[in-house]
Amino acid sequence: MTRIEQFGWRGAVEPGLGRVVSAHGDYYHLVCNEQLTGEILARKKKSAFRDATPPMTGDFVRFLHNKSGESLVLEVLPRFSHFERKDPGARRSSQTLAVNFDALFIMMSLNENFSLPRLERYLALAEDIGKAKAVVLLTKSDLASAAAIPTPAALSCRVLRVSSVTGEGMDAVREYVAPASTVALVGSSGVGKSTLLNFLAGEEIAATQEVQEWSGKGRHTTTSRELVMLPCGAMVLDTPGIREVGRIGEVELLQAKGESSHRWRNKS
């Protein structure tokens, strides 16, 4: 298996294929077959993206490799899955939050953060995510009674009750964590996305902060999307905490608790 295939590519293997593991303005960190360890830094070719969707973390791209100079990203290859919401700033009709994942973990904690209407809104957005499965992770189950947890029949997809403290539900989570597969984590700040990432990695690679007891709000440290390779060969796409959830084409937005501050950068 080539390196680009290890990072989830399933088509014909050709020179100049890369996957974006992090994005910084017009520059992108790529993994590819041209460099068997670490990443290369490539710049977006502006003339190629005047009327095209720019790359984002998780995208597969075609690029022009330059060993002695600046590599250029030429195009974004078709996405097999995506998750998007209405743009809360109303600058555009939608905002893409995650791409090219095999499983979408919609995470909500069983404390003050829990909101069944908001969870239903997430699931409505996940109705058209492409070739991927949506899974609800109700985190911090050690903080809630069984009566507070909706039954799987009440929702439209699989629901897992999980706890990083007791280990409850983690075996079921690992069913979706397979070599060359990608899991995307979405949810409000403080629901345990970085905690889950650390648990799956077996080490602390993502910074976490405690939830404020008086408000139930998380002081999470994720502000940018990062594609992280786990020791098992699976990838996790961690996303910033979502404050608002809205369905594309609708005016209504539901306010989600949470706030974000700067976090970490993991370089595989």
ZISUL-V317629 format. One record per residue. N is the residue number from 0. RES is the residue in one letter. PSI is psi in degrees with one decimal (NA if undefined). D_CENTER is the distance of its C-alpha to the mean C-alpha in whole Angstrom. Layout:
n->{N/N}
res->{RES/RES}
psi->{PSI/PSI}
d_center->{D_CENTER/D_CENTER}
This chain:
n->{0/1/2/3/4/5/6/7/8/9/10/11/12/13/14/15/16/17/18/19/20/21/22/23/24/25/26/27/28/29/30/31/32/33/34/35/36/37/38/39/40/41/42/43/44/45/46/47/48/49/50/51/52/53/54/55/56/57/58/59/60/61/62/63/64/65/66/67/68/69/70/71/72/73/74/75/76/77/78/79/80/81/82/83/84/85/86/87/88/89/90/91/92/93/94/95/96/97/98/99/100/101/102/103/104/105/106/107/108/109/110/111/112/113/114/115/116/117/118/119/120/121/122/123/124/125/126/127/128/129/130/131/132/133/134/135/136/137/138/139/140/141/142/143/144/145/146/147/148/149/150/151/152/153/154/155/156/157/158/159/160/161/162/163/164/165/166/167/168/169/170/171/172/173/174/175/176/177/178/179/180/181/182/183/184/185/186/187/188/189/190/191/192/193/194/195/196/197/198/199/200/201/202/203/204/205/206/207/208/209/210/211/212/213/214/215/216/217/218/219/220/221/222/223/224/225/226/227/228/229/230/231/232/233/234/235/236/237/238/239/240/241/242/243/244/245/246/247/248/249/250/251/252/253/254/255/256/257/258/259/260/261/262/263/264/265/266/267}
res->{M/T/R/I/E/Q/F/G/W/R/G/A/V/E/P/G/L/G/R/V/V/S/A/H/G/D/Y/Y/H/L/V/C/N/E/Q/L/T/G/E/I/L/A/R/K/K/K/S/A/F/R/D/A/T/P/P/M/T/G/D/F/V/R/F/L/H/N/K/S/G/E/S/L/V/L/E/V/L/P/R/F/S/H/F/E/R/K/D/P/G/A/R/R/S/S/Q/T/L/A/V/N/F/D/A/L/F/I/M/M/S/L/N/E/N/F/S/L/P/R/L/E/R/Y/L/A/L/A/E/D/I/G/K/A/K/A/V/V/L/L/T/K/S/D/L/A/S/A/A/A/I/P/T/P/A/A/L/S/C/R/V/L/R/V/S/S/V/T/G/E/G/M/D/A/V/R/E/Y/V/A/P/A/S/T/V/A/L/V/G/S/S/G/V/G/K/S/T/L/L/N/F/L/A/G/E/E/I/A/A/T/Q/E/V/Q/E/W/S/G/K/G/R/H/T/T/T/S/R/E/L/V/M/L/P/C/G/A/M/V/L/D/T/P/G/I/R/E/V/G/R/I/G/E/V/E/L/L/Q/A/K/G/E/S/S/H/R/W/R/N/K/S}
psi->{129.5/170.0/-40.3/-31.5/-35.7/-28.9/21.2/-1.9/133.4/7.8/-164.9/137.2/120.6/160.8/149.5/21.2/135.2/163.0/134.6/122.6/-16.9/153.2/141.1/87.5/-123.3/5.1/146.4/137.0/124.1/146.1/144.4/172.3/-19.3/-20.7/114.7/-11.4/151.5/-154.1/162.2/152.8/123.6/146.5/145.7/128.9/108.0/-38.4/-22.7/-12.7/21.7/-38.6/24.3/155.7/126.7/158.9/159.0/168.4/131.4/-18.9/147.3/134.8/160.4/133.0/159.7/112.6/132.9/107.5/-33.1/1.3/-147.8/123.9/152.1/131.1/124.6/-34.7/156.5/129.1/156.1/137.3/136.5/-11.6/154.8/153.6/126.4/159.9/166.5/137.0/116.7/-20.4/-5.4/21.7/-23.4/169.0/-26.5/162.7/120.8/128.0/-30.3/145.8/156.0/54.4/152.8/-29.2/137.1/114.0/107.4/110.6/133.7/132.6/150.4/52.9/-142.4/-16.8/-21.7/132.7/111.4/-41.8/-39.8/-38.3/-41.4/-33.7/-41.8/-45.7/-33.9/-40.1/-28.7/4.1/-26.5/67.4/0.6/-145.3/68.5/162.6/140.2/134.5/131.8/126.1/111.8/102.6/168.7/42.7/-20.2/-11.2/-2.0/154.9/159.9/-29.7/-21.8/-4.3/122.9/148.8/153.5/-31.1/-20.7/-12.4/169.3/4.7/-179.5/138.4/127.1/128.2/119.0/155.3/126.3/-14.2/-49.3/-16.7/2.0/132.3/-6.2/-29.9/-39.4/-36.9/-41.0/-17.5/-26.3/-3.4/89.3/155.2/136.9/7.2/159.2/132.1/129.3/136.0/124.2/149.9/172.8/162.9/141.6/5.7/-8.8/21.8/-49.6/-33.5/-42.4/-42.3/-45.4/-39.5/-46.2/-32.4/-21.2/10.9/164.4/101.6/-8.6/132.6/140.6/157.0/154.8/148.6/138.8/118.6/-33.2/-21.2/-18.7/4.9/143.2/141.6/68.8/157.2/4.4/120.3/-7.7/156.1/135.4/133.4/116.1/128.4/125.2/160.6/-28.0/-8.1/-3.9/163.6/146.6/127.8/103.4/137.5/157.7/157.0/138.4/124.7/-37.0/143.0/119.6/143.8/142.5/131.6/-3.9/149.3/-34.6/137.5/139.9/131.7/124.8/138.3/148.3/154.8/153.3/150.5/175.9/145.6/-129.9/170.7/117.9/124.0/116.0/NA}
d_center->{24/24/21/19/19/18/15/14/17/19/22/25/25/26/27/25/21/18/14/13/11/12/13/16/18/20/19/17/16/17/17/20/23/26/24/24/23/21/19/21/21/22/22/22/25/26/28/26/24/26/25/22/18/17/15/11/9/8/12/15/18/22/23/27/27/29/30/33/31/28/26/25/22/24/21/18/18/18/14/14/12/10/9/11/14/17/17/19/21/22/22/21/20/17/13/11/7/5/8/10/8/11/10/8/8/10/11/14/17/20/22/23/19/20/21/21/22/18/17/19/18/14/15/18/15/13/17/16/13/15/15/13/13/12/13/14/14/17/16/19/22/24/25/26/28/28/29/26/24/24/25/23/26/25/21/21/18/18/18/18/19/18/19/19/22/24/22/22/20/18/20/19/15/16/17/14/13/16/17/15/13/9/7/3/4/6/9/12/13/15/14/13/9/11/14/12/11/14/16/14/15/19/19/18/15/13/16/16/19/21/21/24/26/28/25/22/20/18/18/15/14/11/12/10/7/8/8/10/12/14/18/18/16/13/10/7/3/4/5/8/10/11/15/16/15/18/18/19/23/23/25/24/21/20/20/17/18/17/17/15/17/16/15/15/14/14/16/16}
